[in-house]
Amino acid sequence: MMKLKLSLKNSVRPALLFSLLICFNLTGCQCRPIEPTYKEENLISTVKQICKDEYSLDVATGRTPTTLWVYAPVDKILHKDYGKQEDKIFDDEITEKLRNILITIGRVLLSSDHTPEFFVLVISDIKIGIDYAIFANVLDIKKTYADSMPFTETQKRYVFRFALAPQAIGDKTGKHIQIYDIKLGDFLAQQITQRVSIIFQGEDFKKYFKLEKIDGLFNNGNFIFAYSIRETTRPDKGINAMKEILDTAAYCIRTYEFGDFNTLEINDLLRQDKLILNRQEILTRPLSPK
C-alpha cells in the first residue's frame, strides 16, 4: 500500500504548481456558519453524502486524529492538449469536480463543532494512473472566511502534489492511498519548498536562475532544505538564493507561530555551502513578506 507523501520529487512538472494554485479554491462556498451544523464524529460520512447527493460524485473518506482525507477516482485528469498548449492542464470536466469537492469540504469543516487540523483531497486518474493531491491547513481556510487573511496568501498555503501513480489504475475506493496524520512541521517544510520553487520559476527570478532541485523535510525537530539553483545571468538586484530560502522559511515558521523545532539548515548543493540557524535566530528574524 502506497503512502502519499508530502513531496515534490515526483511531480510531473514542478513549474505546473503556480497554475494549480489559481485553479482551486473554496470561494464558491458562501456559508459563514453561526452555529455548528455538523458533528465531528460525522465528518467523513457527511462529506461523502453531500458529494453524492448534491454533485453526483462518489468519493471515499477517511480520518486520522489530525487529518480528514477525501479520495475521488476519475477517468481523466489531464486535458487532451496537455503538453502541447501551456495553458491546457486539466480536462474540462475535472476542474468543476474539484471545485465541487473543495466546496463540500469547506462547507462541512466551517460548519462543524470541531475539526481536524488538516485535510487532504486526492484525485486519481484511474485509467492511466495519476495522483493529484491538495494538502491544506484547516485554520488557514477559517481565517480566509473570517477575512483575517487575504486569499492570495491562502493560495500560497496549499501544498500540491502531482505524481505518476500506477497503483491508482482501477482503484475506485482509494486502497492505494494510506492515510496518516499530517504534522505541522512536515506541512511547513513542504509549503516552504513549494514557495521557493514558485519564487524561482517566477518572472522576476527565472531570467537569472535555473532551479534544478529543491527538497525540504522536517526530521527529528529540525528543518532541512537542500537546493541546486544555478545562476544563469548575474542578477541586477543582488538576489541571493540562500537568503531567499531563509527569508521564506522564517516567514512561514513565524506566521504559523510554530516553535517546536531546534534548527533550520539550508544546503547549497552546487557550492557545497551550508547555513544552520537555531530556533531563537529564526523566531527573532525580521519578517520578509512572501
NORWOVEN-V992102 format. One record per residue. N is the residue number from 1. RES is the residue in three letters. PHI is phi as a letter, one per 20 degrees, with the letter a starting at -180 (NA if undefined). Layout:
BEGIN
{{N RES PHI} {N RES PHI}}
END
This chain:
BEGIN
{{1 MET NA} {2 MET e} {3 LYS e} {4 LEU f} {5 LYS e} {6 LEU f} {7 SER b} {8 LEU d} {9 LYS g} {10 ASN d} {11 SER g} {12 VAL f} {13 ARG b} {14 PRO g} {15 ALA f} {16 LEU f} {17 LEU g} {18 PHE f} {19 SER f} {20 LEU f} {21 LEU f} {22 ILE e} {23 CYS f} {24 PHE c} {25 ASN b} {26 LEU d} {27 THR f} {28 GLY f} {29 CYS e} {30 GLN d} {31 CYS f} {32 ARG c} {33 PRO f} {34 ILE e} {35 GLU c} {36 PRO g} {37 THR e} {38 TYR d} {39 LYS e} {40 GLU g} {41 GLU f} {42 ASN d} {43 LEU g} {44 ILE f} {45 SER f} {46 THR f} {47 VAL g} {48 LYS f} {49 GLN f} {50 ILE f} {51 CYS g} {52 LYS f} {53 ASP f} {54 GLU e} {55 TYR c} {56 SER l} {57 LEU d} {58 ASP e} {59 VAL c} {60 ALA d} {61 THR c} {62 GLY b} {63 ARG b} {64 THR d} {65 PRO g} {66 THR d} {67 THR b} {68 LEU e} {69 TRP d} {70 VAL c} {71 TYR c} {72 ALA c} {73 PRO e} {74 VAL c} {75 ASP e} {76 LYS b} {77 ILE d} {78 LEU e} {79 HIS f} {80 LYS f} {81 ASP d} {82 TYR f} {83 GLY n} {84 LYS d} {85 GLN c} {86 GLU f} {87 ASP e} {88 LYS d} {89 ILE d} {90 PHE d} {91 ASP g} {92 ASP g} {93 GLU f} {94 ILE f} {95 THR g} {96 GLU f} {97 LYS f} {98 LEU g} {99 ARG f} {100 ASN f} {101 ILE f} {102 LEU f} {103 ILE f} {104 THR f} {105 ILE f} {106 GLY f} {107 ARG f} {108 VAL f} {109 LEU f} {110 LEU f} {111 SER d} {112 SER e} {113 ASP f} {114 HIS b} {115 THR c} {116 PRO f} {117 GLU f} {118 PHE c} {119 PHE c} {120 VAL c} {121 LEU d} {122 VAL d} {123 ILE d} {124 SER c} {125 ASP e} {126 ILE e} {127 LYS e} {128 ILE d} {129 GLY n} {130 ILE c} {131 ASP d} {132 TYR c} {133 ALA c} {134 ILE c} {135 PHE d} {136 ALA b} {137 ASN e} {138 VAL f} {139 LEU f} {140 ASP f} {141 ILE f} {142 LYS f} {143 LYS f} {144 THR f} {145 TYR f} {146 ALA e} {147 ASP m} {148 SER e} {149 MET b} {150 PRO f} {151 PHE f} {152 THR f} {153 GLU f} {154 THR g} {155 GLN g} {156 LYS f} {157 ARG e} {158 TYR f} {159 VAL d} {160 PHE d} {161 ARG c} {162 PHE c} {163 ALA b} {164 LEU f} {165 ALA b} {166 PRO g} {167 GLN f} {168 ALA f} {169 ILE f} {170 GLY m} {171 ASP e} {172 LYS e} {173 THR d} {174 GLY n} {175 LYS f} {176 HIS e} {177 ILE d} {178 GLN e} {179 ILE f} {180 TYR b} {181 ASP f} {182 ILE e} {183 LYS d} {184 LEU f} {185 GLY f} {186 ASP f} {187 PHE f} {188 LEU f} {189 ALA g} {190 GLN f} {191 GLN f} {192 ILE f} {193 THR g} {194 GLN f} {195 ARG f} {196 VAL f} {197 SER g} {198 ILE f} {199 ILE g} {200 PHE f} {201 GLN d} {202 GLY e} {203 GLU g} {204 ASP f} {205 PHE d} {206 LYS f} {207 LYS f} {208 TYR d} {209 PHE c} {210 LYS d} {211 LEU f} {212 GLU e} {213 LYS a} {214 ILE b} {215 ASP c} {216 GLY b} {217 LEU b} {218 PHE d} {219 ASN c} {220 ASN l} {221 GLY n} {222 ASN c} {223 PHE e} {224 ILE c} {225 PHE c} {226 ALA c} {227 TYR b} {228 SER c} {229 ILE c} {230 ARG e} {231 GLU e} {232 THR e} {233 THR b} {234 ARG f} {235 PRO f} {236 ASP e} {237 LYS d} {238 GLY m} {239 ILE f} {240 ASN c} {241 ALA f} {242 MET f} {243 LYS f} {244 GLU f} {245 ILE f} {246 LEU f} {247 ASP f} {248 THR f} {249 ALA f} {250 ALA f} {251 TYR f} {252 CYS f} {253 ILE f} {254 ARG f} {255 THR f} {256 TYR e} {257 GLU l} {258 PHE e} {259 GLY c} {260 ASP e} {261 PHE b} {262 ASN d} {263 THR b} {264 LEU c} {265 GLU d} {266 ILE c} {267 ASN d} {268 ASP e} {269 LEU f} {270 LEU f} {271 ARG e} {272 GLN l} {273 ASP d} {274 LYS b} {275 LEU c} {276 ILE c} {277 LEU c} {278 ASN e} {279 ARG g} {280 GLN f} {281 GLU f} {282 ILE f} {283 LEU f} {284 THR d} {285 ARG f} {286 PRO g} {287 LEU e} {288 SER d} {289 PRO g} {290 LYS c}}
END
